[in-house]
Amino acid sequence: MDAAFWDTVFWGNTLIRWAIALGITVGGVLVLRIVAAVIARQIKRFASATENDVDDLVADLLDRTKVVFIVIVALWAGSNALTLSDRAALIVRSALVLGLLLQTAFWATTIVNYALGRYRARVEDDDPSVATAMGAVGFLIRLAVWAVIVLIALDTMGIDITALIAGLGVGGIAVALAVQNVLGDLFASLAIILDKPFVVGDFIIVGESQGTVEHVGLKTTRVRALSGEQLVISNSDLLSSRIRNYKRMEERRIVFHVGVVYGTPAEKLGRVPDIIRQAVESRDNARFDRSHFKTFGASSLDYETVYYMTVPDYASYMDTQQAINLELYRRFEEEGLDFAYPTQTLFLKNESAPESAG
């Protein structure tokens, strides 16, 4: 081809300029792809030998770099070799900005997923339901990121977004009012996951309902009742109620009463608190607090005893209380003490008839 061919003007630029622009574009795509792949490979190799997962994040960010973004950057670089009209230059710049915004959105979602994944891995063993909450949080954050990116993109394209934002605000209020119960339960589930008033496996009492937490969802929490049925409770109802969490109990305070019959000698009455104390202290998981002759009952002399279980397990408490009761029964037999039970004594008075006169 002669020089005159390359000097041919096409769309305001000679063919040689178009060839140079094409070479820069193609070369830029190849170079950027190769450089990104080499850097990602080296980072992954380095990451496999370290415990720090930040380098894994960098490798993921490089993997998430889209080919379209690389092509747009290369096209922009190639366009610098051309003489473009103001309109064409604006289109190229707008494409570059839009590509950068989209790529930023992909990078941002990768970082969000990384942060939420680290948090979930740290707490999921203690609370399996955190996966549900982290999924909801991740969705809301990604939605916010893409909403911001779209608005910036529209503004870059010269579209007035003021009216759009105002319309979205009014529409958002209308939607929020329509689904306020659902949103209330959603945010309540996030509060439950983050504040952790209970986790899966805890035994809780809410009002008249009680059972073991099986699942914390986005709208409801499922509790397995002692009688076997599953209770489905709204998350917002849970947070508006007083929750008694027995799994968090460190010690269990126990109060029980024993009564002996009226007519028991005072000497034996004085030994009863010591007998009860010995029965409680003989158990490994029980810490004795007090035992007193409390009151004169309707048909018994009543003693009140308080002790603490050093383990919260209910079955352990029942085993300990049973052992204490059996020990008290044996000791009362040895001491000649009789347990009281509801009785009534009827006194009959026989008065002789008055003597008749005469």
SEGUMAR-80473 format. One record per residue (C-alpha): y, z, x. Coordinates in pm, whole numbers. Example, Ala and Ser with C-alpha at 12.3 -4.5 7.8 and 13.67 -1.06 7.14 Angstrom:
BEGIN
(pt (-450 780 1230))
(pt (-106 714 1367))
// end
This chain:
BEGIN
(pt (0 0 0))
(pt (347 -82 129))
(pt (640 157 145))
(pt (798 -4 -158))
(pt (514 120 -377))
(pt (566 480 -273))
(pt (937 445 -330))
(pt (876 353 -694))
(pt (1065 594 -919))
(pt (871 748 -1203))
(pt (1031 1006 -1435))
(pt (1314 1062 -1189))
(pt (1095 1107 -880))
(pt (935 869 -634))
(pt (559 836 -623))
(pt (553 1000 -280))
(pt (717 1309 -431))
(pt (463 1308 -714))
(pt (180 1282 -458))
(pt (326 1573 -258))
(pt (360 1782 -577))
(pt (0 1702 -674))
(pt (-123 1790 -326))
(pt (63 2123 -335))
(pt (-80 2198 -681))
(pt (-441 2111 -596))
(pt (-421 2279 -257))
(pt (-258 2585 -411))
(pt (-538 2620 -667))
(pt (-806 2588 -401))
(pt (-636 2825 -157))
(pt (-560 3090 -418))
(pt (-915 3074 -557))
(pt (-1071 3101 -212))
(pt (-839 3381 -100))
(pt (-900 3580 -422))
(pt (-1279 3533 -394))
(pt (-1288 3634 -25))
(pt (-1069 3941 -79))
(pt (-1276 4048 -382))
(pt (-1600 4006 -188))
(pt (-1470 4212 103))
(pt (-1340 4485 -124))
(pt (-1672 4504 -312))
(pt (-1860 4530 17))
(pt (-1628 4807 129))
(pt (-1651 4979 -213))
(pt (-2031 4991 -197))
(pt (-2006 5210 112))
(pt (-1752 5456 -28))
(pt (-1752 5712 -309))
(pt (-1393 5636 -406))
(pt (-1382 5409 -710))
(pt (-1020 5295 -668))
(pt (-1141 5006 -452))
(pt (-1376 4913 -737))
(pt (-1069 4892 -961))
(pt (-894 4658 -716))
(pt (-1202 4435 -706))
(pt (-1213 4428 -1087))
(pt (-844 4334 -1101))
(pt (-910 4038 -871))
(pt (-1208 3936 -1085))
(pt (-987 3953 -1393))
(pt (-736 3713 -1239))
(pt (-765 3411 -1464))
(pt (-801 3055 -1337))
(pt (-532 2948 -1582))
(pt (-286 3184 -1415))
(pt (-373 3045 -1072))
(pt (-325 2689 -1201))
(pt (13 2777 -1353))
(pt (130 2933 -1024))
(pt (12 2625 -833))
(pt (188 2393 -1079))
(pt (509 2589 -1038))
(pt (479 2565 -659))
(pt (414 2192 -685))
(pt (710 2141 -918))
(pt (944 2262 -646))
(pt (881 1934 -466))
(pt (1018 1743 -764))
(pt (1363 1689 -903))
(pt (1334 1803 -1262))
(pt (1573 1792 -1552))
(pt (1709 2117 -1684))
(pt (1473 2102 -1982))
(pt (1167 2031 -1765))
(pt (1263 2307 -1520))
(pt (1300 2549 -1813))
(pt (954 2453 -1944))
(pt (799 2511 -1601))
(pt (971 2849 -1560))
(pt (873 2953 -1913))
(pt (509 2856 -1847))
(pt (513 3060 -1527))
(pt (658 3365 -1706))
(pt (410 3334 -1995))
(pt (121 3301 -1753))
(pt (239 3605 -1561))
(pt (276 3804 -1884))
(pt (-75 3713 -2001))
(pt (-221 3796 -1661))
(pt (-33 4127 -1664))
(pt (-189 4205 -2002))
(pt (-537 4142 -1861))
(pt (-464 4360 -1558))
(pt (-320 4635 -1778))
(pt (-626 4643 -2005))
(pt (-849 4662 -1697))
(pt (-653 4964 -1570))
(pt (-668 5129 -1914))
(pt (-1044 5077 -1933))
(pt (-1081 5216 -1582))
(pt (-880 5532 -1659))
(pt (-1056 5597 -1989))
(pt (-1395 5529 -1832))
(pt (-1333 5787 -1559))
(pt (-1227 6047 -1815))
(pt (-1527 5970 -2038))
(pt (-1771 5996 -1747))
(pt (-1624 6335 -1654))
(pt (-1651 6498 -1996))
(pt (-1920 6301 -2181))
(pt (-2203 6532 -2069))
(pt (-2025 6829 -2227))
(pt (-1916 6641 -2537))
(pt (-2102 6318 -2624))
(pt (-1861 6244 -2909))
(pt (-1583 6177 -2657))
(pt (-1705 5817 -2635))
(pt (-1595 5759 -2995))
(pt (-1250 5902 -2935))
(pt (-1202 5717 -2607))
(pt (-1294 5394 -2785))
(pt (-1022 5458 -3043))
(pt (-766 5558 -2779))
(pt (-850 5251 -2573))
(pt (-808 5025 -2876))
(pt (-466 5172 -2960))
(pt (-342 5144 -2601))
(pt (-466 4786 -2563))
(pt (-307 4699 -2898))
(pt (25 4843 -2778))
(pt (3 4653 -2447))
(pt (-61 4320 -2616))
(pt (212 4385 -2874))
(pt (466 4443 -2597))
(pt (347 4134 -2407))
(pt (373 3915 -2717))
(pt (725 4041 -2793))
(pt (840 3978 -2435))
(pt (681 3632 -2446))
(pt (860 3545 -2769))
(pt (1188 3668 -2625))
(pt (1128 3457 -2311))
(pt (1077 3151 -2532))
(pt (1420 3209 -2686))
(pt (1301 3347 -3018))
(pt (1513 3628 -3165))
(pt (1272 3921 -3196))
(pt (1523 4165 -3352))
(pt (1442 4060 -3707))
(pt (1072 4048 -3619))
(pt (1075 4404 -3486))
(pt (1264 4522 -3795))
(pt (1012 4347 -4020))
(pt (721 4494 -3826))
(pt (880 4838 -3860))
(pt (911 4811 -4236))
(pt (563 4662 -4265))
(pt (424 4934 -4040))
(pt (572 5203 -4262))
(pt (422 5041 -4572))
(pt (80 5014 -4408))
(pt (101 5372 -4281))
(pt (177 5498 -4632))
(pt (-115 5298 -4772))
(pt (-368 5427 -4521))
(pt (-217 5766 -4443))
(pt (-543 5948 -4520))
(pt (-736 5725 -4283))
(pt (-471 5760 -4012))
(pt (-464 6136 -4067))
(pt (-839 6156 -4010))
(pt (-813 5925 -3709))
(pt (-550 6137 -3535))
(pt (-739 6450 -3637))
(pt (-1049 6315 -3461))
(pt (-843 6254 -3148))
(pt (-709 6610 -3171))
(pt (-1064 6744 -3205))
(pt (-1183 6548 -2902))
(pt (-886 6637 -2682))
(pt (-831 6997 -2793))
(pt (-1206 7069 -2836))
(pt (-1212 7344 -3102))
(pt (-1583 7251 -3112))
(pt (-1815 6996 -2957))
(pt (-2148 6843 -3056))
(pt (-2412 7116 -3061))
(pt (-2179 7402 -3159))
(pt (-2260 7618 -3460))
(pt (-1948 7647 -3675))
(pt (-1846 7798 -4007))
(pt (-1570 7625 -4206))
(pt (-1492 7791 -4537))
(pt (-1823 7818 -4719))
(pt (-1990 7550 -4506))
(pt (-2180 7627 -4189))
(pt (-2412 7443 -3954))
(pt (-2454 7269 -3619))
(pt (-2216 6985 -3528))
(pt (-2412 6661 -3488))
(pt (-2141 6395 -3460))
(pt (-1762 6369 -3446))
(pt (-1651 6031 -3582))
(pt (-1316 5863 -3630))
(pt (-1287 5978 -3992))
(pt (-1551 6248 -4051))
(pt (-1754 6510 -3869))
(pt (-2123 6554 -3953))
(pt (-2270 6904 -3959))
(pt (-2637 6992 -4006))
(pt (-2659 7288 -4243))
(pt (-2913 7568 -4198))
(pt (-3088 7457 -4516))
(pt (-3143 7112 -4366))
(pt (-2894 6886 -4543))
(pt (-2617 6705 -4359))
(pt (-2259 6802 -4442))
(pt (-1993 6530 -4401))
(pt (-1648 6684 -4361))
(pt (-1315 6503 -4327))
(pt (-1156 6558 -3985))
(pt (-819 6642 -4135))
(pt (-984 6901 -4361))
(pt (-1149 7056 -4057))
(pt (-823 7094 -3866))
(pt (-648 7242 -4170))
(pt (-918 7510 -4202))
(pt (-1006 7817 -4000))
(pt (-1306 7728 -3784))
(pt (-1540 7998 -3663))
(pt (-1725 7869 -3355))
(pt (-2028 8087 -3283))
(pt (-2134 7878 -2981))
(pt (-1823 8000 -2798))
(pt (-1918 8360 -2861))
(pt (-1959 8548 -2534))
(pt (-2080 8872 -2691))
(pt (-2197 8962 -3039))
(pt (-2078 9292 -3192))
(pt (-2346 9451 -3406))
(pt (-2292 9727 -3662))
(pt (-2591 9877 -3844))
(pt (-2649 10185 -4058))
(pt (-2933 10434 -4085))
(pt (-2966 10707 -4347))
(pt (-3180 11022 -4349))
(pt (-3267 11234 -4650))
(pt (-3072 11534 -4767))
(pt (-3237 11855 -4668))
(pt (-3290 11751 -4306))
(pt (-3221 12049 -4075))
(pt (-2885 12044 -3899))
(pt (-3054 12064 -3558))
(pt (-3242 11741 -3624))
(pt (-2932 11575 -3763))
(pt (-2756 11633 -3430))
(pt (-3035 11458 -3237))
(pt (-3023 11136 -3440))
(pt (-2728 10973 -3248))
(pt (-2905 11038 -2917))
(pt (-3230 10887 -3049))
(pt (-3043 10575 -3161))
(pt (-2861 10549 -2826))
(pt (-3191 10561 -2637))
(pt (-3340 10294 -2863))
(pt (-3044 10061 -2802))
(pt (-3020 10121 -2427))
(pt (-3391 10043 -2384))
(pt (-3314 9676 -2464))
(pt (-3207 9446 -2178))
(pt (-2950 9240 -2368))
(pt (-2787 9528 -2560))
(pt (-2489 9740 -2452))
(pt (-2453 10065 -2648))
(pt (-2108 10151 -2778))
(pt (-2131 10445 -3021))
(pt (-2336 10616 -3291))
(pt (-2200 10878 -3534))
(pt (-2294 11074 -3843))
(pt (-2048 10888 -4059))
(pt (-2063 11008 -4417))
(pt (-2245 11192 -4692))
(pt (-2381 10914 -4907))
(pt (-2494 10924 -5269))
(pt (-2857 10972 -5168))
(pt (-2851 10985 -4787))
(pt (-2682 11121 -4477))
(pt (-2547 10805 -4318))
(pt (-2514 10715 -3949))
(pt (-2315 10418 -3818))
(pt (-2407 10257 -3485))
(pt (-2225 9989 -3286))
(pt (-2364 9794 -2991))
(pt (-2298 9460 -2824))
(pt (-2538 9179 -2749))
(pt (-2456 9041 -2403))
(pt (-2598 8701 -2504))
(pt (-2463 8514 -2810))
(pt (-2794 8364 -2923))
(pt (-2876 8467 -3281))
(pt (-3252 8467 -3225))
(pt (-3208 8706 -2930))
(pt (-3002 8935 -3152))
(pt (-3272 8940 -3420))
(pt (-3543 9012 -3162))
(pt (-3338 9298 -3023))
(pt (-3257 9444 -3365))
(pt (-3622 9428 -3463))
(pt (-3724 9611 -3146))
(pt (-3458 9877 -3210))
(pt (-3575 9923 -3569))
(pt (-3938 9962 -3463))
(pt (-3839 10211 -3193))
(pt (-3635 10414 -3443))
(pt (-3925 10417 -3689))
(pt (-4157 10550 -3418))
(pt (-3912 10813 -3293))
(pt (-3829 10932 -3645))
(pt (-4200 10985 -3706))
(pt (-4225 11191 -3386))
(pt (-3920 11400 -3476))
(pt (-4021 11452 -3838))
(pt (-3717 11269 -3971))
(pt (-3738 11086 -4302))
(pt (-3548 10767 -4376))
(pt (-3349 10792 -4695))
(pt (-3393 10561 -4989))
(pt (-3210 10559 -5323))
(pt (-3323 10862 -5521))
(pt (-3193 11079 -5802))
(pt (-3281 11445 -5863))
(pt (-3276 11566 -6221))
(pt (-3223 11940 -6274))
(pt (-3345 12079 -6611))
(pt (-3217 12413 -6730))
(pt (-3438 12601 -6976))
(pt (-3232 12857 -7168))
(pt (-3424 13091 -7401))
(pt (-3323 13090 -7768))
(pt (-3104 13390 -7882))
(pt (-3282 13676 -8055))
(pt (-3254 13675 -8433))
(pt (-3079 13971 -8601))
(pt (-3257 14213 -8825))
// end
